[in-house]
Amino acid sequence: MYYYIYDNYLSEKKYNTTIAKIESRLTDLGINGKIIKMSILKNLEKTINDDIKKGIKTLVVVGNDKTLNQTINLLDNLNLTIGLIPIGPNNNIAKLLGIPEGEAACDILSSRIIKPINLGLINQRQYFITYLEMPGDGIYINCDDNYFINVEDKDNIITLSNIYWGDYENNTKIKNNTEYFNLIIKNTKKTIFRAKKEYFSYFKAKKLTITGEKSIPILLIDEKRIIKTPINLEIAKEKLKLIVGKKRTLI
């Protein structure tokens, strides 16, 4: 049984034709099902989990990266298959997974190629799929209780990635880490006599604790949302079972 969650922004008139084509194609493929729409007026978390208990095996997110990340954080457990129909902007995760936008995504759903994806976990309660980004001004990072990194230069940008999509447009294959986060510190220097130059440092860790001299804003890329230090990061025990396309960049 298929279960579809539509993001609230899809109620805009400009998406009407796309939604109609998607629903028609799902019917043709025999994988149509119950539709629920996100709304601040509904207790969406209770509704979804009650329906899952009735036997939902495949949950399909219709929307973008933010919709997907918000949905997985509503689930009591991840013991089901997740599909994605991307519509509109901010669909980098779908590109990584080889899922085309709109009606064409229905055929990916029907093919049911399933890949387990590791998830990052923030403070033991917030899942994320891709990465976090923050300024490197006065940041302290404890890596596996084994070593510490102190980043003080305001020109630094720190990326903590479970999956980093920066190279997908160059057809670079991207691995979903099995045990650790990639920690990337990028430093951009400007000098009078030289053009801007970027320097990178790379680290790996299974668990991270991030603090600072003050509360530092951290951008959760999946949702374009700000969280603040201090935070604890680890790879979640549960994996996300995603329906993916054959032409995916993520391996």
HUTA-V376914 format. One record per backbone hydrogen bond with DSSP energy under -0.5 kcal/mol. NH is the residue of the N-H (numbers start at 0). CO is the residue of the C=O. E is the energy in kcal/mol with one decimal. If there is no record, write none. Layout:
# HUTA-V376914
NH CO E
NH CO E
This chain:
# HUTA-V376914
2 57 -1.7
3 33 -3.3
4 59 -2.8
5 3 -0.6
5 35 -2.6
6 61 -2.1
9 6 -1.4
10 7 -1.8
11 8 -1.6
14 11 -2.0
15 12 -1.8
18 14 -2.6
19 15 -2.3
20 16 -2.1
21 17 -2.2
22 18 -2.6
23 19 -2.0
24 20 -2.3
25 21 -2.6
26 22 -1.7
27 23 -2.1
28 24 -2.0
29 25 -0.6
29 26 -0.8
30 25 -2.5
31 25 -0.6
33 1 -1.2
35 3 -2.9
37 5 -2.9
41 38 -1.5
43 41 -1.7
46 42 -2.1
47 43 -2.8
48 44 -2.1
49 45 -2.3
50 46 -2.0
51 47 -2.4
52 48 -1.6
53 49 -0.5
53 50 -1.0
54 51 -2.0
55 50 -0.8
56 0 -1.1
57 0 -1.6
58 80 -2.9
59 2 -3.6
60 58 -0.5
60 82 -2.7
61 4 -3.1
61 59 -0.5
62 60 -0.7
62 84 -1.6
64 89 -2.4
67 63 -2.2
68 64 -2.5
69 65 -2.7
70 66 -2.2
71 67 -2.2
72 68 -1.2
73 70 -1.9
74 70 -0.6
74 71 -0.5
79 77 -1.8
80 56 -2.5
81 240 -3.4
82 58 -2.8
84 60 -2.9
85 83 -0.5
86 62 -2.3
94 90 -1.4
95 91 -2.1
96 92 -1.9
97 94 -1.1
98 93 -2.8
99 97 -0.6
101 85 -2.9
103 100 -0.8
104 101 -1.8
105 102 -1.7
106 103 -0.7
107 103 -0.7
108 104 -1.9
109 105 -2.1
110 106 -1.6
111 107 -1.4
112 243 -0.6
113 111 -0.7
114 241 -3.0
116 239 -2.7
118 237 -0.5
119 127 -2.8
120 233 -2.4
121 125 -2.9
122 120 -0.5
122 231 -3.0
124 121 -2.2
125 121 -2.0
126 124 -0.6
127 119 -2.0
131 159 -2.2
132 218 -1.9
133 157 -2.2
134 216 -0.6
135 155 -2.3
137 135 -0.9
137 150 -0.9
138 150 -2.7
139 210 -3.1
140 148 -2.6
141 139 -0.5
141 208 -2.8
142 140 -0.6
142 146 -2.9
143 141 -0.7
143 206 -2.6
145 142 -2.4
146 142 -1.5
148 140 -2.4
150 138 -2.8
150 148 -0.6
151 149 -0.6
155 152 -1.9
156 185 -2.5
157 133 -3.0
158 183 -3.0
159 131 -2.3
160 158 -0.6
160 181 -2.9
161 129 -3.2
162 129 -2.0
164 162 -0.5
167 164 -1.9
169 166 -1.5
170 167 -1.7
171 166 -1.5
173 248 -1.8
176 161 -1.0
176 174 -0.8
180 204 -3.6
181 160 -2.3
182 180 -0.5
182 202 -2.8
183 158 -3.0
183 181 -0.6
184 200 -2.6
185 156 -3.0
185 183 -0.6
186 184 -0.5
186 198 -3.1
187 154 -1.2
188 186 -0.6
188 196 -2.2
190 193 -0.9
196 188 -1.7
198 186 -2.7
200 184 -1.8
202 182 -2.1
204 180 -1.5
207 232 -2.2
208 141 -1.8
209 230 -2.9
210 139 -2.6
210 208 -0.5
212 137 -1.6
217 226 -3.5
218 132 -3.2
219 217 -0.7
219 224 -3.4
220 130 -1.7
220 218 -1.0
222 219 -0.9
223 219 -1.3
224 219 -1.5
226 217 -2.8
228 215 -1.7
229 209 -0.7
230 209 -1.9
232 207 -3.2
233 120 -1.6
234 205 -0.7
235 118 -2.7
239 116 -3.0
240 79 -0.6
240 238 -0.6
241 114 -2.4
241 239 -1.0
242 81 -2.4
243 112 -3.2
243 241 -0.5
244 96 -3.2
247 244 -1.1
248 95 -1.9
249 95 -2.3
250 173 -2.7
